[in-house]
Amino acid sequence: MNEKPIFKQLNFKLSEKQLEDLEKLSTAIGNVSKSNLIRIAITEYLMKYKDLLE
């Protein structure tokens, strides 16, 4: 396949609690950046619900 990926920038507003929870999760799994945690979560969601993309 020669399809080129499409990249988009999304901006999120998180509450203080959400930021604190991301920080705890980041520390627990080896200091993964918060932006990468969000990318991982979006990727897992899209993989789980790939039929929604069709």
N, C-alpha and C positions, 0 to 999 in steps of 0.2 A: 504494500500500500504506500502510496506517495502523498497521502493526505497530510497537510500541514496543520499542526495544532493551532487552535485559536486561543489567544491569551486575553483576558480581561482583568481589569483591576476593580475590585469591590471594596467599598469602604463600610466598615462596621462600627456601630456605636455600642460599646459594652458598659454595663453598670460596674460599679466598684467591686461588687461581689463576684461578678463574672471574671473580672480581671484578677482578683485574688485567687479564684478557683483555677484559672489558667496558670497562674504562677505556681500554685501548689502542684498541679499536674506536671508542669514543666520540670520542677525540681524532682518529683517522684520518678520520672522516666529519663533522667539524665541530662537535665538542663536543655531540653529541646526548646527552641524559641517559640514564643506565643504565635507568631505568624505561621510557623511550620505546623504547630498543633492545629490551627484553624484549617490550613491546607489539607492536612491528613483527614480531619473530620469531614470536610467537603468531599474529598476523594472517596472515602468510605461510604458516604451517603449516596453519591452518584453510582458507585459500584453496586450498592444494595438495591437501588431503585432505578437501574439503567433503563427499564421499560418506560419511565416517565420522559426520557429524552427522545423517544421515537415518535 
